[in-house]
Every structure is written in structure tokens, then in C-alpha cells.
Amino acid sequence: MKKSLAILLFACAAVAVLPSCNTYEDGPGLSFRSKYSRVVNNWKTKTVMRGLVDVTAWYEDYQIDMREDGRMTLTNRDALDSLYTIDGFWDLVNDNKDLRLLYANPPVNPDRVTYQILRLKEDELWIQEDQDSVVWEYRFVPVEG
């Protein structure tokens, strides 16, 4: 009887504590992989919103390859439809709530950007930034293959 009461109390305590484990606004609530290891991936854009406007078409070729050693390569197309890459570094900051990108080669202005992480799963990365009073939200999925 005492053993089943202890198990019941433990289960109730676990249910009460689990919702508070959610670091990110949009989840996940629980993951057995570290936040750092979930970021490591080659990501491509699925959706990009500039405020309430869907600007995904501007980012069709946008990819960020974030490697385990903290290096990253960003690939995109410019206004002349030429493919370009930017090398740099990434890190989790602010108690793993934010993703910081530091651009190194070629030099970019600004050379670093910090994004708030909204969702971080093995197959989803949602981040946002406030740029000149406009909220930009980027939703990424892994590149296939």
C-alpha cells in the first residue's frame, strides 16, 4: 500500500513539473536530446514571415548548415539570382533560449545576429528576431539527403 502511494505521489509530482520544463514557447515539452545536438543539422527554410506577410519566396534557397563544432555555413541567393555563401559560427546563448550567429567570411554588417528560439525539435527549428520594430519568424526543416 505504501509503495503504490509513493508511486502515485511521484507520478503526480512529475505531471506537475513537466509543463515547466518547456524552454521554448512552441515546444517541445520534453526531449531526450540536448538542445545543442538538436540545433546541429543542415536546415532549409520552410516558411519565413515578415510581420504578417509571408516572404518565403525570398528565401527559397536559404540554408544554414550548423555543425557540431560550432561552425556554420549560410547559403542563399542575392538580388541577381547568384548563389553565395557566408561562413561563421553559431552558439546557444541566454540559457539556451537564443541562437547567436557570428558571420566571419566574407564580412557582413552586422557581423552577428541573435534570434529567439520558438521551437527546437530534431526536425523543426523556429526562430524569430525583431528588426526595426518588425518581427521576422523563420521556420526551418532539415535538408533531405
Buried (B, 14 or more C-beta within 10 A) or exposed (E): EEEEEEEEEEEEEEEEEEEEEEBBEEBBEEBEEEBBEBBBBBBBBBBBBBEEEEEBEEBEEBBBBBBEEBEBBBBBBEEEEEEEEBEBBBBBEEEBBBBBBBBBEEEBEEEEBBBBBBBBBEEBBBBBBEEEEEEBBBBBBEEEE
